[in-house]
Amino acid sequence: MIRFALVIVMLLGLSSVALRASEQDDRIKKLEEQLKTVLDQNKTLTDRVQTLEKRENAVTGKASEIKMDAAVQKAIDNAVAKAGTGTKYGGGAFLAPDQPDIKGIGLVFTGEYMYTKVQKGDTVFAYHNAPNSTTIIFGGAGGGVGNAENTELDWSHGFRLGMGYRLPYDGWDLNVNYARIDANSEKAARVDATTGQNFLYTPDFVLPVDLARARQDFNYNKINLELGRRFKVTNTLSMRVFGGPSIVWFKDEDKFQYWDNTGLLLGGLIGPFDGVNQGAEVKRHTQDTLYGIRFGADGDFKLGHNVSIYGKAAGSLLTGEQNQDTFRAIDLDGNGTFSAAEIFQDTSSSFHQVVPALETEAGVAWNHKINENFNLKVSLGYQFTNYFNVLERTDALIILRGNREKSDLGMHGLVFRVKLDF
């Protein structure tokens, strides 16, 4: 019995030990699972920390770049200021781009309205003169004496349109613009009715008449292609240099008509005109096409409050052909038409030219940044343009007027400009 009791006690002890061991294993497994969960959470936290560290480094780097950009700009401004005094860079300009801080696509559009006066030489179409039968034809002592009647083109309206692109390097830009001007005028002159001695003297025929009329028509076109670069000279002064090809074409037409009712034509050899059909006529039609190279520069001096004054100058050397038609006739029989016997000149000519040209402009401008993508600039100025010896006229009456006459073509007037950068 005692042995049996001992066996039972031993079995019960072993069972208790086994149960405790099983419970211990379950606890260990739970601890392992909890540890694994903690490790997984720790890894997630570690990844998040690393991501945040990377973002922080990126932000820190960007802030450093911004500080560097500010420092560079400040250094540039200081260098520009020093350059203006001649203490650095030999007194020259530091080539820092000077243009609006626009985040647009780089396009530039320009629209201009021009109110222009076109001027050209040889605009006399009649003289007030006392008759002299011995000098009427060949202009002797009494010929060509008196006040001249000139015809000038009226002030006219014109426009210029431009489009450009700001190149993504160092302030360079590429622009093209087209300009057009149309001008005309009409004028008439009569004899002085207060005296019977006066009459009109025609410069083309050297004949006396009592009524003269003149009409002029002028059409001008120009295309410029410019490659330019804008840069700072000082903190308040910027400049842009540019150059490129240029083409100019224009038409110039003159029509002069004369009538005589006094019977003085050719010293009375021909009867008086009726003032309607009978008369004389001179027509000149000139057409030029010129092309060449154009270079120039413009400057902008800032005054404050987005206001500045500006100046511009450009020179061109052009070459091309001039085509000219000239017609002179006298309606001797009074039938309203000109027969072959009544036509003194009906010629066409063409000759080559080399023409220098000069352009200048000055005015005031206002600049306004509309938003991050748009910048507006408005300016009002006065401009001058001159083509030297571009108008040539061939004359058939060599003994009276000479074979060829040259004159300049000049234009001046107001220009109102609107420029939009985006």
Secondary structure, DSSP 8 states (H G I E B T S, - for coil): -HHHHHHHHHHHHHHHHHHHHHHHHHHHHHHHHHHHHHHHHHHHHHHHHHHHHHHHHHHHHHHHHHHHHHHHHHHHHHHHHHHHHTSSGGG------------S-SEEEEEEEEEEEEEES--EEEEEE---TTTTTT--SSTT-S-EEE-----EEEEEEEEEEE-SSTTEEEEEEEEEEEEEEEEEEE--TT-SS-EEE-TTT--EESEEEEEEEEEEEEEEEEEEEEEESSSSEEEEEEEEEEEEEEEEEEEEEEE--SS-GGGGTS----SSS--EEEEEEEEEEEEEEEEEEEEEEEEETTEEEEEEEEEEEEEEEEEEEEEEEE-SS-SSS--GGGEEEEEEEEEEEEEEEEEEEEEEEEEEEEETTEEEEEEEEEEEEEEEEEEEEE-S-HHHH-SEEEEEEEEEEEEEEEEEE-
